[in-house]
């Protein structure tokens, strides 16, 4: 009897291990260190690994900015990072965290761009969505905390129903799938995960009025807790359309009441620009803007 139980137990454990192994092959999740899942794309002398590779420092000076990207591309899922932005006078700098299909004419892209400011002024975060090559969907929110004082979590949830940009689990941007209204939605092209730190004082701070002060250089931004959970491409063809992926579940297809309340709070109190209400650029309101949340 004991022998039969041992055989049954061992088979059960083996089956569980096989299931977990297959799941890990289909869905990437939670890299342990920076270099496990990312590569440096621009100026490796300006990116330093910290804490055994579990965190990194990005450096901007008059010689160069820098950037990194995921080794793989993904089709649907969630990506997040904890970022501590440039302290003090950061005017003219942009720290970006985004997803990009790396295709020219029909680019898909989901952007976080953190726009530096003069000391004492709030940091703005600009989000943008490109779908099938169409962009120009900028929204800007002033962050309600000092993002340079500590790490905060910035995440992009991307499924068949919508894209949700969140800050510390507070949604600041929702881009719904409005294909039924003729609005393109990014769902065919896998995207890589990217980040850059660079000079953009021709537009980043007050439309380019505030220039970067190189006397304050070098500028530093910090990243840690890199988390990618999604369907890698190339990978199992069935992964991206699998309705059992957690990010496709019913609770992730729309904002729950608490998240919807937080979202309205952000838009009412902290939004400083919305392309949907910019009549100089869009005399006719874009159709996706009429959907609300």
C-alpha positions, 0 to 999 in steps of 0.5 A: 500500500505504501509503495502504491501511494509513493508511486502515485505521489511521485507521478502526481509531482511529476505531472505538476512539474510538467504542467508548470514547465509547459506554462513557463514555456508559454508565458514569460514572467518575472526576470530575476536580474536585468541581464536575464531579460534585457540588453543594453541598446545605447551607450553601455557606459551610461548604464550601471548594474546595482545590487547584483543586477537586480537594479540599474542606474541610467546616466545622462550627461553632455556626452550621451544618454542611454537605453535598454530593451527586452531580449524578446517581444511579447503579444499581450500581457503586463509589463511593469518596472519600479522607477526612481526619477531624476531629482531636483532640476530635471528640466529638459530630460525625458525618462521613457518606458514603453513598448514598441513593435520596432516596425516603421510604417505600421508601428504599434507603441505604448508610451510612458514618457516622464517629462522633467521640470524645474525644481519644485514643479510637478513631474508630468507623465505623458502617455501615447498610443500608436496603433497600426502607425497612427499616433498623436494620442497624447495625454499628460498627467501631473504626478501627485507625489515626488517620483524622485524621492522613492521608487514607484511602480509603472505598468502597462496592461495590454489585452484584447479589450484595452490598454491600461497605464497605471501608476502604483496600481492607480490607472491613469490612462485607458485605451479601449479596443474600439475596432467596432468604431473603425479605430485601430487597436494594437493586437497583431504585432508583438512589442518589445519593452524599452527604456531610454534616458535622453535630452529633449529640451526642445519640447519636454518642459513647457513646450521647450521653454525650459532648457536643460541645465548641464551644470546639474549633470550628470542626471540619474534615474534608477530602475528595479523589479523588472516584471514581464508577464506575457506571450513571447514571440516567437513562441507557442502560436496559441498563447496570445489567443488563450483566454485562460491567460490571467490578463485576459480574465473577466476581472481585467477586461474593464476597470473594477469600481475601485479602479474606475473611481481612482481613474476619474480622480486622476482625470479630474485632479491631475490631467493637464493635457488630453488630445481628446479636448484639443480642438485646435488639433482635432476640430472633430472629436476622435471617435475613441474619445467618445467612449469614456471609460 
